[in-house]
């Protein structure tokens, strides 16, 4: 029997044709049947090609994969794709550190594998980051210039072409040989995840470098989501003219196959030394694969929800990261509890009952046998249920009065006292703290830099 296999990057239509022809020609019976059933064979082949064309059309010529902040947090209408790599079983050194977005590792007694997560987006919105004249190209060593990797980044290729003069690189990652569990979800082509060849992952990436094509001054918004790219190993100098595009950085290390490792980087034809250095600023796969990740865009929130406030409603505005409701004075201490915003109450000299004596509210001298019960002042009655002036018989004792709302009755040095009523810089006192407002439904309440926020 003739045997034909498809290489990782083969054109699927051509590969299907070759496999079909090889199978038919290798069998006289199938060849005879095919001649009699040529219309059926043609119909089946045509249907397969139509399905393939539809898949390609939906993919988009310049589609790429960006790294969302968490699994499945993609723009509306965008596919979430995963590539799972079975890591080395022996003495596993896989790890995560810093900002890693939707990348994660499956852990047991050791890291079993590394999962990469991507959102499919239109790559034509991406361009290089400019700063061409502020880079040490080749052997340049101007201390005022950046290494080229400080302005280079890569994204996963998911279409048929890399967009806007970006350069295509192909990465071979040699995964665990024994009982390999490589897997993927969604349409990851042209990338390939295979369990044969003892388990390998073939990643195609589009690298943007300042060396050619139009540039952009900031990363574009994709449906308001936070996302990252392969980048961040190198930072630009903190000097005039330079821009640090990496909001947060992290590293994911996948421990690849130890025995006869076949990791490989296949650069495009004519790639320069600078190109190779640029690529290594995002991914380095000598023996083990180091994915350098950089968050480049924060989530954009609508902040349309108003909060119920102690004295009405409070609108919010987006501050570039979260929805700001209100800043409080520097002296205020803010917190969120049970989905409500609070300010810590402050001591005051306010005495609704009695007079402030420098520490508390003096009410009166305590009568013989006086006591406090349930925040009320009492004393035992005299003969015939008689009560001192300023009190009244309540059926059990002589009642002298109650500590006002927000204060606490107590006895000190033979006198009746109350605590002063706490003051609120903002909000209304609720016997514990100063209630300011409610966290809007289906959001998360936050406090930052003396401001009340929520995250959608």
LOFI-497252 format. One record per residue (C-alpha): x negated, y, z; residue number from 1. Coordinates in steps of 0.05 Angstrom, whole numbers, plus 5000, padded with zeros to 4 digits. Layout:
((X; Y; Z); NUM)
...
***
This chain:
((5000; 5000; 5000); 1)
((4973; 5069; 4982); 2)
((4963; 5113; 5044); 3)
((4967; 5188; 5042); 4)
((4967; 5234; 5102); 5)
((4981; 5308; 5108); 6)
((4925; 5353; 5135); 7)
((4944; 5400; 5191); 8)
((4954; 5459; 5145); 9)
((4983; 5425; 5084); 10)
((5039; 5454; 5043); 11)
((5098; 5412; 5067); 12)
((5132; 5411; 4999); 13)
((5070; 5387; 4963); 14)
((5056; 5337; 5017); 15)
((5127; 5310; 5012); 16)
((5120; 5302; 4937); 17)
((5054; 5265; 4944); 18)
((5081; 5218; 4997); 19)
((5144; 5204; 4956); 20)
((5105; 5190; 4892); 21)
((5054; 5146; 4927); 22)
((5108; 5104; 4960); 23)
((5147; 5094; 4895); 24)
((5087; 5079; 4851); 25)
((5060; 5029; 4901); 26)
((5123; 4985; 4896); 27)
((5148; 4957; 4829); 28)
((5217; 4945; 4859); 29)
((5222; 5017; 4884); 30)
((5197; 5042; 4816); 31)
((5251; 5002; 4780); 32)
((5304; 5027; 4828); 33)
((5279; 5098; 4821); 34)
((5287; 5096; 4745); 35)
((5358; 5071; 4752); 36)
((5373; 5121; 4808); 37)
((5334; 5181; 4783); 38)
((5392; 5228; 4795); 39)
((5400; 5205; 4868); 40)
((5325; 5212; 4879); 41)
((5326; 5282; 4849); 42)
((5385; 5302; 4892); 43)
((5350; 5278; 4955); 44)
((5286; 5314; 4937); 45)
((5324; 5378; 4919); 46)
((5361; 5376; 4986); 47)
((5295; 5369; 5024); 48)
((5265; 5428; 4986); 49)
((5326; 5471; 5000); 50)
((5321; 5456; 5075); 51)
((5247; 5471; 5074); 52)
((5258; 5537; 5038); 53)
((5312; 5557; 5087); 54)
((5265; 5543; 5145); 55)
((5210; 5585; 5113); 56)
((5257; 5642; 5098); 57)
((5281; 5646; 5170); 58)
((5209; 5644; 5195); 59)
((5186; 5708; 5162); 60)
((5123; 5717; 5120); 61)
((5088; 5761; 5172); 62)
((5116; 5731; 5237); 63)
((5070; 5727; 5296); 64)
((5074; 5703; 5368); 65)
((5066; 5751; 5426); 66)
((5060; 5729; 5499); 67)
((5122; 5747; 5541); 68)
((5115; 5764; 5614); 69)
((5152; 5700; 5634); 70)
((5180; 5639; 5598); 71)
((5241; 5653; 5554); 72)
((5238; 5728; 5564); 73)
((5239; 5744; 5490); 74)
((5272; 5801; 5452); 75)
((5344; 5787; 5433); 76)
((5346; 5741; 5372); 77)
((5273; 5720; 5381); 78)
((5254; 5647; 5387); 79)
((5214; 5624; 5447); 80)
((5161; 5573; 5428); 81)
((5115; 5530; 5470); 82)
((5052; 5490; 5457); 83)
((5033; 5440; 5511); 84)
((4961; 5416; 5513); 85)
((4943; 5354; 5553); 86)
((4880; 5374; 5591); 87)
((4820; 5331; 5611); 88)
((4837; 5280; 5665); 89)
((4768; 5273; 5697); 90)
((4742; 5328; 5743); 91)
((4793; 5377; 5715); 92)
((4772; 5450; 5716); 93)
((4834; 5483; 5686); 94)
((4855; 5547; 5720); 95)
((4897; 5611; 5718); 96)
((4877; 5680; 5743); 97)
((4906; 5750; 5737); 98)
((4961; 5766; 5687); 99)
((4977; 5703; 5647); 100)
((5047; 5719; 5621); 101)
((5087; 5658; 5601); 102)
((5026; 5613; 5602); 103)
((5027; 5561; 5658); 104)
((4996; 5496; 5679); 105)
((5029; 5431; 5700); 106)
((5000; 5411; 5766); 107)
((4999; 5347; 5807); 108)
((4938; 5323; 5843); 109)
((4902; 5359; 5786); 110)
((4922; 5403; 5727); 111)
((4955; 5355; 5677); 112)
((4961; 5405; 5621); 113)
((4964; 5478; 5598); 114)
((5028; 5505; 5566); 115)
((5025; 5566; 5520); 116)
((5089; 5607; 5511); 117)
((5104; 5655; 5454); 118)
((5160; 5699; 5426); 119)
((5168; 5702; 5351); 120)
((5167; 5775; 5327); 121)
((5156; 5815; 5264); 122)
((5081; 5824; 5256); 123)
((5086; 5883; 5209); 124)
((5096; 5928; 5270); 125)
((5025; 5913; 5292); 126)
((4962; 5949; 5268); 127)
((4891; 5956; 5292); 128)
((4875; 6001; 5351); 129)
((4829; 6051; 5316); 130)
((4770; 6083; 5351); 131)
((4725; 6059; 5294); 132)
((4676; 6116; 5305); 133)
((4669; 6101; 5380); 134)
((4645; 6028; 5373); 135)
((4575; 5999; 5374); 136)
((4577; 5959; 5310); 137)
((4523; 5907; 5297); 138)
((4463; 5922; 5340); 139)
((4485; 5992; 5361); 140)
((4473; 6010; 5434); 141)
((4501; 6080; 5443); 142)
((4523; 6083; 5517); 143)
((4581; 6129; 5498); 144)
((4609; 6076; 5451); 145)
((4648; 6013; 5465); 146)
((4635; 5941; 5447); 147)
((4680; 5923; 5388); 148)
((4718; 5873; 5431); 149)
((4746; 5931; 5472); 150)
((4791; 5949; 5414); 151)
((4805; 5880; 5383); 152)
((4862; 5833; 5396); 153)
((4894; 5771; 5367); 154)
((4964; 5742; 5362); 155)
((4989; 5673; 5343); 156)
((5004; 5666; 5269); 157)
((5075; 5641; 5256); 158)
((5086; 5663; 5184); 159)
((5050; 5649; 5118); 160)
((5007; 5711; 5120); 161)
((4970; 5753; 5172); 162)
((4999; 5824; 5173); 163)
((4966; 5892; 5160); 164)
((4895; 5872; 5143); 165)
((4887; 5827; 5205); 166)
((4840; 5768; 5196); 167)
((4860; 5695; 5203); 168)
((4821; 5648; 5248); 169)
((4835; 5574; 5259); 170)
((4818; 5544; 5327); 171)
((4812; 5469; 5339); 172)
((4822; 5449; 5412); 173)
((4802; 5377; 5429); 174)
((4851; 5355; 5483); 175)
((4851; 5294; 5529); 176)
((4836; 5229; 5490); 177)
((4870; 5179; 5537); 178)
((4946; 5173; 5534); 179)
((4951; 5242; 5504); 180)
((5016; 5279; 5519); 181)
((5011; 5339; 5473); 182)
((5078; 5369; 5455); 183)
((5112; 5432; 5430); 184)
((5181; 5464; 5425); 185)
((5208; 5505; 5368); 186)
((5178; 5517; 5299); 187)
((5104; 5530; 5313); 188)
((5079; 5523; 5241); 189)
((5027; 5533; 5214); 190)
((5000; 5513; 5282); 191)
((4997; 5439; 5296); 192)
((5002; 5399; 5361); 193)
((4985; 5326; 5351); 194)
((4976; 5264; 5394); 195)
((4938; 5227; 5341); 196)
((4864; 5239; 5329); 197)
((4862; 5227; 5405); 198)
((4902; 5292; 5415); 199)
((4885; 5358; 5384); 200)
((4916; 5428; 5379); 201)
((4904; 5471; 5318); 202)
((4919; 5545; 5329); 203)
((4921; 5597; 5274); 204)
((4911; 5668; 5298); 205)
((4912; 5737; 5267); 206)
((4858; 5783; 5293); 207)
((4864; 5858; 5290); 208)
((4798; 5896; 5291); 209)
((4784; 5971; 5279); 210)
((4741; 5955; 5218); 211)
((4797; 5963; 5166); 212)
((4868; 5984; 5151); 213)
((4915; 6033; 5184); 214)
((4916; 6039; 5260); 215)
((4965; 6051; 5317); 216)
((4959; 6093; 5380); 217)
((5001; 6046; 5424); 218)
((5031; 5977; 5422); 219)
((5102; 5976; 5393); 220)
((5166; 5960; 5430); 221)
((5195; 5892; 5415); 222)
((5266; 5893; 5443); 223)
((5245; 5925; 5509); 224)
((5207; 5864; 5535); 225)
((5139; 5864; 5570); 226)
((5087; 5826; 5530); 227)
((5014; 5812; 5521); 228)
((4963; 5789; 5468); 229)
((4897; 5753; 5466); 230)
((4849; 5807; 5488); 231)
((4818; 5841; 5549); 232)
((4752; 5806; 5559); 233)
((4718; 5873; 5544); 234)
((4737; 5943; 5570); 235)
((4721; 6009; 5536); 236)
((4679; 6060; 5575); 237)
((4717; 6110; 5618); 238)
((4695; 6168; 5574); 239)
((4730; 6222; 5533); 240)
((4759; 6195; 5468); 241)
((4767; 6123; 5493); 242)
((4832; 6089; 5510); 243)
((4842; 6027; 5553); 244)
((4902; 5990; 5522); 245)
((4899; 5932; 5572); 246)
((4951; 5946; 5626); 247)
((4935; 5882; 5663); 248)
((4885; 5826; 5647); 249)
((4880; 5752; 5661); 250)
((4846; 5687; 5641); 251)
((4873; 5618; 5627); 252)
((4822; 5561; 5623); 253)
((4842; 5494; 5593); 254)
((4794; 5438; 5610); 255)
((4786; 5403; 5542); 256)
((4763; 5333; 5527); 257)
((4695; 5318; 5558); 258)
((4674; 5259; 5514); 259)
((4648; 5278; 5445); 260)
((4685; 5344; 5448); 261)
((4704; 5370; 5379); 262)
((4727; 5441; 5394); 263)
((4715; 5485; 5334); 264)
((4726; 5556; 5308); 265)
((4739; 5564; 5234); 266)
((4731; 5638; 5216); 267)
((4754; 5668; 5149); 268)
((4707; 5671; 5091); 269)
((4658; 5728; 5096); 270)
((4667; 5737; 5171); 271)
((4614; 5780; 5202); 272)
((4578; 5772; 5269); 273)
((4622; 5829; 5294); 274)
((4684; 5790; 5273); 275)
((4662; 5730; 5314); 276)
((4647; 5774; 5374); 277)
((4716; 5807; 5366); 278)
((4750; 5740; 5367); 279)
((4713; 5717; 5429); 280)
((4741; 5778; 5465); 281)
((4808; 5742; 5463); 282)
((4790; 5667; 5459); 283)
((4726; 5628; 5471); 284)
((4728; 5553; 5462); 285)
((4657; 5528; 5471); 286)
((4669; 5460; 5506); 287)
((4729; 5487; 5547); 288)
((4778; 5539; 5520); 289)
((4781; 5607; 5555); 290)
((4843; 5647; 5535); 291)
((4832; 5721; 5554); 292)
((4900; 5754; 5560); 293)
((4919; 5827; 5565); 294)
((4988; 5856; 5580); 295)
((4997; 5913; 5530); 296)
((5070; 5934; 5538); 297)
((5115; 5942; 5599); 298)
((5188; 5925; 5599); 299)
((5232; 5982; 5575); 300)
((5295; 5988; 5617); 301)
((5360; 6023; 5601); 302)
((5369; 6045; 5674); 303)
((5442; 6057; 5659); 304)
((5469; 6030; 5724); 305)
((5484; 6080; 5779); 306)
((5477; 6063; 5852); 307)
((5531; 6073; 5904); 308)
((5501; 6125; 5951); 309)
((5518; 6144; 6022); 310)
((5546; 6211; 5997); 311)
((5569; 6192; 5927); 312)
((5532; 6160; 5869); 313)
((5460; 6164; 5846); 314)
((5436; 6160; 5773); 315)
((5370; 6128; 5754); 316)
((5316; 6143; 5703); 317)
((5262; 6099; 5672); 318)
((5192; 6117; 5696); 319)
((5154; 6072; 5649); 320)
((5159; 6011; 5693); 321)
((5224; 6010; 5733); 322)
((5287; 6050; 5745); 323)
((5275; 6107; 5794); 324)
((5335; 6128; 5836); 325)
((5306; 6179; 5883); 326)
((5242; 6201; 5917); 327)
((5244; 6213; 5992); 328)
((5202; 6261; 6034); 329)
((5132; 6238; 6053); 330)
((5153; 6232; 6126); 331)
((5207; 6180; 6109); 332)
((5196; 6105; 6116); 333)
((5235; 6067; 6064); 334)
((5257; 5994; 6060); 335)
((5307; 5948; 6025); 336)
((5348; 5899; 6066); 337)
((5407; 5855; 6044); 338)
((5411; 5892; 5977); 339)
((5416; 5960; 6010); 340)
((5368; 6019; 6012); 341)
((5349; 6046; 6081); 342)
((5306; 6099; 6113); 343)
((5278; 6086; 6183); 344)
((5314; 6131; 6234); 345)
((5271; 6182; 6270); 346)
((5275; 6204; 6344); 347)
((5309; 6270; 6358); 348)
((5332; 6317; 6414); 349)
((5405; 6309; 6397); 350)
((5446; 6293; 6459); 351)
((5520; 6286; 6444); 352)
((5529; 6271; 6519); 353)
((5485; 6302; 6573); 354)
((5424; 6347; 6564); 355)
((5355; 6331; 6535); 356)
((5302; 6327; 6589); 357)
((5242; 6321; 6545); 358)
((5250; 6246; 6535); 359)
((5324; 6225; 6538); 360)
((5393; 6253; 6552); 361)
((5407; 6263; 6626); 362)
((5481; 6251; 6641); 363)
((5487; 6255; 6718); 364)
((5463; 6226; 6783); 365)
((5485; 6154; 6792); 366)
((5537; 6142; 6846); 367)
((5524; 6088; 6898); 368)
((5528; 6020; 6864); 369)
((5531; 6050; 6795); 370)
((5519; 6005; 6735); 371)
((5522; 6003; 6659); 372)
((5567; 5953; 6623); 373)
((5579; 5949; 6547); 374)
((5548; 6018; 6538); 375)
((5594; 6049; 6590); 376)
((5578; 6081; 6658); 377)
((5613; 6052; 6720); 378)
((5613; 6052; 6796); 379)
((5651; 6011; 6847); 380)
((5716; 6043; 6874); 381)
((5721; 6068; 6945); 382)
((5775; 6053; 6996); 383)
((5844; 6053; 6965); 384)
((5813; 6049; 6896); 385)
((5788; 6120; 6903); 386)
((5738; 6144; 6850); 387)
((5687; 6202; 6853); 388)
((5701; 6267; 6817); 389)
((5687; 6259; 6742); 390)
((5710; 6186; 6739); 391)
((5775; 6148; 6735); 392)
((5800; 6080; 6759); 393)
((5805; 6033; 6700); 394)
((5836; 5974; 6736); 395)
((5770; 5945; 6757); 396)
((5719; 6000; 6771); 397)
((5709; 6075; 6767); 398)
((5696; 6093; 6694); 399)
((5649; 6152; 6683); 400)
((5647; 6152; 6607); 401)
((5614; 6119; 6546); 402)
((5549; 6131; 6510); 403)
((5566; 6165; 6444); 404)
((5562; 6126; 6379); 405)
((5489; 6117; 6359); 406)
((5462; 6123; 6430); 407)
((5449; 6073; 6486); 408)
((5468; 6080; 6559); 409)
((5417; 6063; 6613); 410)
((5397; 6077; 6685); 411)
((5331; 6108; 6705); 412)
((5307; 6133; 6773); 413)
((5377; 6134; 6802); 414)
((5408; 6172; 6743); 415)
((5454; 6157; 6685); 416)
((5421; 6169; 6617); 417)
((5432; 6158; 6543); 418)
((5381; 6155; 6487); 419)
((5383; 6214; 6439); 420)
((5420; 6202; 6374); 421)
((5368; 6185; 6320); 422)
((5362; 6232; 6261); 423)
((5363; 6213; 6187); 424)
((5320; 6248; 6136); 425)
((5368; 6220; 6086); 426)
((5429; 6175; 6092); 427)
((5477; 6160; 6149); 428)
((5457; 6127; 6214); 429)
((5489; 6058; 6223); 430)
((5466; 6044; 6295); 431)
((5402; 6013; 6269); 432)
((5374; 6052; 6211); 433)
((5395; 6105; 6160); 434)
((5437; 6073; 6105); 435)
((5422; 6108; 6039); 436)
((5455; 6066; 5985); 437)
((5469; 5999; 5952); 438)
((5424; 5964; 5902); 439)
((5463; 5961; 5835); 440)
((5492; 5892; 5819); 441)
((5447; 5843; 5781); 442)
((5384; 5883; 5794); 443)
((5327; 5878; 5844); 444)
((5318; 5935; 5894); 445)
((5247; 5961; 5902); 446)
((5209; 6013; 5942); 447)
((5146; 6044; 5914); 448)
((5107; 6108; 5930); 449)
((5165; 6133; 5974); 450)
((5216; 6124; 5919); 451)
((5278; 6079; 5914); 452)
((5277; 6038; 5850); 453)
((5311; 5978; 5818); 454)
((5287; 5930; 5765); 455)
((5335; 5903; 5713); 456)
***
